[in-house]
């Protein structure tokens, strides 16, 4: 079974499904079993930031991280004085998905997003938002990852970034 085939994921549109499968086809496998990924999700979803944002992490797929915002609420809106999802919310969802996709490649070592670039393609006007991300290439202490964010099945943003572990001797800075 390829990484692109092992999910029961449902999609809001054909475009979202196509984007997911394209990302999955390029994804590095997560070095965790399904049980370990579920445990990670349980711990991660209990973080106060996740509860505050109203989002949830899903690691069902062996290569693609999914972060969902199942109900876009008033506090998530306000982009450019409109009812669009605020850019900070979109960036946060992309960073969460992209960061987790990289962190999981380091098998328990401390790591985090060190660079992220985001392109806002169109306003997110829907009632839901979902970010998908995958680690694409791994070095000894850096992972390159990409993310896509959809609102009600419409591609709204794409992001790329790097997730890294501390370099030798810099652990004290953390």
C-alpha positions, 0 to 999 in steps of 0.5 A: 500500500502506498502512502497515498492510499492508506486513509479513510479521509473524506474531502470537501471537494475534488480539488482538496482530494487531488491536492491531498493525494499529490502531497501524499505522493511526495511525503516521507513516511512518518517513523511511527506506528499508527498507535504511536501517532494516535498517542501523539495526537492525544497528547498534542490535542490536549495542548492549551493552544489547540483548545484555544484555537478550536483545532485538532491534529489528525495523523491517520495517514502515514505521511500527511499531517492534517490539522482541522478547524471544524468550525470557523467562528467569529474570532477566526474571522476578520481578514482585511475587515471582511468575514474572511478567515484571518491570515494569522489563523491561516498561518497558525494552522499551516505552521502547526501542520508543517511543524508537526510533519517535521518534528515527527521525523526526528523521533522524539528529539526537540525540534521546531519550525525555523522558517516558513513562507506562506502564499495566500491564494484567495480569502478563506470564506468557508465555515471550515478550514483544514491544513495538510502538510508533509515532510518532503526531504530530511537531512541530519538536523533539518526537514523541508516540508510543505502545507496546503490550507483549504476552506470548504474545499477551496485552496486558500494558502500554500506554505513551505518551511524548514523544521530543525533540531538544535545544532550541537552545543546550542541545546542550552539556548532552548 
